[in-house]
């Protein structure tokens, strides 16, 4: 740790805000995006959703659901994927990846809820599901599981802020010990909830067989969504680590740096198996449903591009990279895989949805919708940077070094 410029918080100086406030090109761009996002936010909540969105009766769900929710929840799967590998399957050499994965998962889910506030016509009705539960609704199950899982992730993540603030508030150490003792229970609870809501997001589209193109519609969509979330979990750990090593390298201790390549290669191997399985499941489903004639259409070419260019290709790259010990190739494959997850969710929610409508009734996100989505992503990145600069996420706090948590 002595070789790095990690700023350990003290009682007299809890906050390290200089990296966020320095006038660098990245920070200036961040400030501009946040300022524009706040303006669009004010417009949306004072003038209504129609003032910033191109949604209508044909398209009640647009970019905010397709990207902010479907992609956001799936790409936040690194949390349950990593904790299960480390704590349930006993792969302790992944320990350094747990906190970054849990942190990004918590931020991803938390800001999914924030993004939902923009999509709801009356955002103050978000908690209505707890008071007027529609227990036969898949959407109710998704909402309940996500709300519960956000709570679980917050508890898992809370160890880092408690260690950060313990120098000023020593009584937090008592609660930290309770959370650490409950690690296995929280992990099992978390993966159970993830299994439910990741698959249920696919179940939401089971009620629209006439609207979703046959190449993407399947009675097995819940399974496809869950399997692809596992691939997304493995890929996002590699993807996030790649950018963390470039942006916040100085906040990583020797343990994190030493284990980083092993994490990448191991998760790449897992990602290759999952993506191969997903590829075969999708092709078998296509054959069983007799959808071969659709392959000779424009949508068929697009489906083949998704399957070969964004499922099979990253699977092959992962397999070769993990076999040859090529970390760089595995990171390239993670970018390809993450792009494939986003493409799949876009296809299901927007591109292949309402395929039977004429082009004049099609949907394209408005500038306001795009601004809000970029704003939410920027908030996640900014919050992650603040956490990394102040809390022991990429390094072990000196006062707790050697403890398993």
Residue pairs with C-beta under 8 A, 6 or more apart in sequence:
1 253
1 254
1 395
1 398
3 254
4 250
4 251
4 252
4 253
4 395
5 250
6 250
6 251
6 253
6 395
7 16
7 389
8 397
8 398
9 15
9 16
9 164
9 167
9 390
9 391
10 167
11 167
11 168
14 164
14 165
14 167
14 168
14 390
15 390
16 389
16 390
17 386
17 389
19 385
19 389
20 27
20 382
20 385
20 386
20 389
21 27
30 378
30 381
30 382
33 374
33 375
33 378
34 375
34 378
34 379
34 382
36 371
36 375
37 371
37 372
37 374
37 375
37 376
37 378
37 379
38 375
40 52
40 368
40 371
40 372
40 375
41 118
41 372
41 375
43 51
43 52
43 368
44 51
44 52
44 53
44 118
44 368
44 372
45 123
49 55
49 118
49 119
49 121
51 368
52 366
52 368
52 369
52 371
52 372
53 62
53 64
53 365
53 366
53 368
53 369
54 62
54 363
54 364
54 365
54 366
54 369
55 61
55 62
55 363
56 363
58 354
58 357
58 361
58 363
59 354
59 363
61 119
61 349
62 350
62 363
62 365
62 369
63 350
63 365
63 369
63 370
63 373
64 115
64 116
64 118
64 119
64 369
64 372
64 373
65 119
65 349
66 345
66 346
66 348
66 349
66 350
67 342
67 345
67 346
67 373
68 111
68 112
68 115
68 116
68 118
68 119
68 373
68 376
69 112
69 115
69 116
69 119
69 201
70 201
70 345
70 348
70 349
71 341
71 342
71 345
71 346
72 108
72 109
72 111
72 112
72 115
73 108
73 109
73 112
73 146
73 197
73 198
73 201
73 229
74 198
74 201
74 225
74 228
74 229
74 232
74 341
74 345
75 108
75 232
75 236
75 338
75 341
75 342
76 104
76 105
76 107
76 108
76 109
76 112
76 236
77 105
77 194
77 198
77 229
77 230
77 232
77 233
77 236
78 101
78 104
78 105
78 232
78 233
78 234
78 236
78 237
78 240
79 101
79 102
79 104
79 105
79 106
79 153
79 156
79 190
79 233
80 105
80 187
80 190
80 191
80 194
80 233
81 101
81 230
81 233
81 234
81 237
82 94
82 97
82 98
82 101
82 102
82 233
82 237
83 98
83 101
83 102
83 156
83 187
83 190
83 191
84 187
84 191
85 91
85 94
85 270
86 92
86 94
86 95
86 97
86 98
87 98
87 183
87 184
87 187
88 184
88 187
88 188
88 191
91 266
92 404
93 259
93 262
93 263
93 266
94 259
94 263
94 266
95 259
95 404
96 255
96 256
96 259
96 260
96 263
97 237
97 241
97 259
97 263
99 159
99 160
99 392
99 393
99 394
100 237
100 240
100 241
100 244
100 393
100 394
101 236
101 237
101 240
102 153
102 156
102 157
103 157
103 160
103 384
103 387
103 388
103 393
104 236
104 240
104 384
105 153
106 150
106 153
106 154
106 156
106 157
107 380
107 383
107 384
107 387
108 380
109 146
109 149
109 150
109 153
110 150
110 153
110 154
111 376
111 379
111 380
111 383
112 146
113 126
113 146
113 147
113 150
114 376
114 379
115 372
115 373
115 376
116 123
116 126
117 123
117 126
118 372
120 126
129 140
129 143
129 144
130 147
133 140
133 144
134 140
138 200
138 203
138 204
138 206
139 204
141 196
141 197
141 200
142 197
142 200
142 201
142 204
145 193
145 196
145 197
145 200
146 197
148 193
149 190
149 193
149 194
149 197
152 186
152 189
152 190
152 193
153 190
155 179
155 182
155 186
156 179
156 183
156 186
156 187
156 190
158 175
158 176
158 179
159 176
159 179
159 180
159 405
160 387
160 391
160 392
160 393
161 387
161 391
162 172
162 173
162 175
162 176
162 179
163 176
163 391
163 392
163 397
163 399
163 400
164 390
164 391
164 392
164 397
165 172
166 172
166 173
166 176
166 399
167 399
179 186
180 403
180 405
183 405
194 229
195 226
198 225
198 226
198 229
199 222
199 223
199 225
199 226
200 222
201 225
202 221
202 222
202 223
202 224
202 225
202 226
202 348
203 221
203 222
205 212
205 217
205 221
205 348
205 349
205 353
206 219
206 221
206 222
208 217
208 353
209 217
210 356
211 353
211 354
211 355
211 356
212 348
212 352
212 353
212 355
213 294
213 299
213 352
213 353
213 355
214 289
214 291
214 294
215 286
215 291
215 294
215 295
215 299
215 300
215 303
215 352
216 303
216 347
216 348
216 352
218 224
218 285
218 289
220 281
220 285
221 348
223 281
224 278
224 281
224 282
224 285
227 274
227 277
227 278
227 281
228 278
228 341
228 344
230 274
231 271
231 274
231 275
231 278
231 337
231 341
232 337
232 338
232 341
234 267
234 268
234 270
234 271
234 274
235 267
235 271
235 314
235 333
235 334
235 337
235 338
235 341
236 334
236 338
237 263
237 267
238 263
238 264
238 267
238 268
238 271
238 330
238 331
238 333
238 334
239 331
239 334
239 335
239 338
241 260
241 263
241 264
242 331
242 334
242 335
244 252
244 388
244 394
245 252
245 260
247 385
248 385
248 388
248 389
248 394
251 388
251 389
251 393
251 394
251 395
252 260
252 394
252 395
253 394
253 395
253 396
255 395
255 396
256 394
256 395
261 327
264 327
264 330
264 331
265 321
265 322
265 325
265 327
265 330
266 322
268 318
268 321
268 322
268 330
268 333
268 334
269 318
269 319
269 322
271 314
271 315
271 318
271 333
271 334
271 337
272 315
272 316
272 318
272 319
272 322
275 311
275 312
275 314
275 315
275 318
275 337
276 312
276 315
276 319
278 311
279 307
279 311
279 312
279 315
282 307
282 311
283 307
286 292
286 295
294 300
294 303
295 301
295 303
295 304
299 352
299 355
302 347
302 351
302 352
303 347
306 340
306 343
306 344
306 347
309 340
310 336
310 337
310 339
310 340
310 343
310 344
311 340
313 336
314 333
314 334
314 336
314 337
314 340
317 329
317 330
317 332
317 333
317 336
318 330
318 333
318 337
320 326
320 329
321 327
321 328
321 329
321 330
321 332
321 333
322 330
350 363
354 361
354 362
354 363
365 373
387 393
388 394
392 400
396 402
